[in-house]
């Protein structure tokens, strides 16, 4: 079994209104040093694949077909082997 931590974020040139709102809220709370906030999505996905290469292929397919809009979002993931 493998566990993938998947991170999906907007590409750098894409406007991020949620990030701007969060930045404004943090500044109102006194965190004046916050320069920028980019909001995103996080997924923890467990897959029962027989090898690391098959797990990578499966997670990549999930990201490209459903989890990330490749036009405006980037994705990356970390894959860990889970025992039990």
C-alpha positions in Angstrom: 0.0 0.0 0.0 1.2 3.5 -0.8 0.0 6.9 0.5 0.3 9.9 -1.7 0.2 13.5 -0.4 -1.1 15.5 -3.3 -0.7 19.3 -3.5 -2.7 21.3 -6.1 -2.0 25.0 -6.4 -2.9 27.7 -8.9 -0.1 28.5 -11.4 1.9 31.6 -10.6 0.2 33.8 -13.2 -3.3 33.0 -12.2 -5.2 35.4 -9.9 -5.9 33.9 -6.5 -8.8 35.7 -4.8 -8.9 33.2 -1.9 -5.2 33.8 -1.3 -5.7 37.6 -1.3 -8.6 37.3 1.2 -6.5 35.2 3.5 -3.5 37.6 3.2 -5.8 40.5 4.1 -7.2 38.6 7.1 -3.8 37.7 8.4 -2.6 41.3 8.1 -5.7 42.5 10.0 -4.8 40.1 12.7 -1.4 41.8 13.0 0.7 39.5 10.8 2.1 42.5 8.9 5.1 40.6 7.4 2.8 38.3 5.3 3.8 39.2 1.7 1.7 36.7 -0.3 -0.6 33.7 0.2 -1.5 31.2 -2.4 -4.4 28.9 -1.6 -4.6 25.3 -2.8 -5.9 21.9 -2.2 -4.4 18.9 -0.4 -5.4 15.3 -0.8 -4.2 12.2 1.0 -4.8 9.2 -1.2 -4.1 5.5 -0.3 -3.6 3.2 -3.2 -3.1 -0.6 -3.1 -0.6 -1.0 -6.0 2.0 -3.7 -6.4 4.9 -1.4 -7.1 6.1 2.2 -6.6 6.1 2.8 -10.4 2.4 1.6 -10.7 1.5 3.8 -7.7 3.2 6.8 -9.4 1.4 6.1 -12.6 -2.0 5.8 -10.9 -1.6 9.0 -8.8 -0.4 10.9 -11.9 -3.5 9.8 -13.8 -5.7 10.9 -11.0 -4.1 14.3 -10.8 -4.3 14.9 -14.6 -7.8 13.6 -15.1 -9.6 14.9 -12.0 -7.7 16.5 -9.2 -6.0 19.3 -11.0 -7.1 21.6 -13.9 -3.9 21.6 -15.8 -4.8 24.9 -17.6 -4.6 26.9 -14.4 -3.2 24.6 -11.7 0.0 22.7 -11.0 0.3 19.6 -8.9 2.9 17.6 -7.1 2.9 14.7 -4.8 5.0 12.8 -2.3 4.6 9.0 -2.3 5.2 6.9 0.9 5.1 3.2 1.5 2.6 2.4 4.2 2.9 -0.9 6.0 -0.3 -2.5 7.3 
